Amino acid sequence: MPPRVRAPALTPSLLEACPHHASSSRAAAAPLSRGFSTTACRERMTKGRFKMFQQLARVDMQPYRDAPDRYTYLGPFVDQPFPNNPLFRSQSVLSDMLKDVIYTRVVEEGQPLKVVSAELGVDVRRVAAVIRLREVENQFKAEGKKLATPYAKAVMKMLPKTHYDENEAVVHEPINEITVHEWTKRQLFVPTSESRHFTREDAAKAFSEDLLSADGRSAHQNRIKMEKKVLRGTERDVAAAEFRTAAQREEEKFARRLQKAKELEDSLTKRFSTDRFEFRIKTINAETVGVNGRSPTAVGWRYGAPHEDRKKGLVKIPSAVP
């Protein structure tokens, strides 16, 4: 290792040679200390800051300065915030009016989530998230908590928004997209006759017998059935009414199933409330831990056993493609 070169000591001659201390050579003789600096702030701006103000002062930047209530990007497209990065495009967010419409239809009018998702062009998971966040906001208001409204307005001002219009169809995002399953990423060659009608169900069974088709994994299966009825000659108004009825029936069935599961859980749990805590005691069966003692339905299966990646001597390289 090479020897370290020590920094030269601060002598009066070095301080006098420094331009910053040229005017105060007498201060070199004073002892050095780490007190607060009394140097005045630099009046000149940096080169980058000067170029930024020079860019904003151009004539063609006038529309960006005159639109304080609307997002404005410097890129050549309306969704390109960075001029030098054309691959990054800003996605639209839901406007406050559209959020209010979603909350009104679901909570106050009692419309099913999937019906609201299909009519407003918003993914059903986003519809559920809007409802949950609005409930949290109402709870904060009831408790007297302060909301970050100025911050929310500033963020919404910088982003493109999807607005609600009663006279036009609202399409915020594709609502029928599904996640690409890992089993479908393989390349298969399935021989079949030319006269056979190879459907999506056949394609799913070619990858695995347990894999559902794209229609079966969609969140809007009732909407798909409605469109198929329309293609077979059914009036769209009649098919839409059947779609709303089926969605309402499915949501009510799901709510009853959740309520029944909650009632069963409450019947098996004894609750003892104190001033600070609530103790929940539930009777369990130690024989339901499974063959290896790690059944997910058993109590304590997460404790006492390390993960497989923490064990020594195990082959962690995948040996088979799922």
Secondary structure, DSSP 8 states (H G I E B T S, - for coil): -----------HHHHHHSGGGGGGGGGGGS-------------S--HHHHHHHHHHTSGGGHHHHS-TTS---SSSSTT---TT-TT-----EE-HHHHHHHHIIIIIS---HHHHHHHHT--HHHHHHHHHHHHHHHHHHHTT----HHHHHHHHHTS-EE---TTS----S-SS-----GGGGS-------TTS---HHHHHHHH-TT---TTTT-S-HHHHHHHHHHHTT--HHHHHHHHHHHHHHHHHHHHHHHHHHHHHHHHTEEEEE-SS-EEEEE---GGGS-SSS--TTSTTTTSS---GGGSTT---S--S--
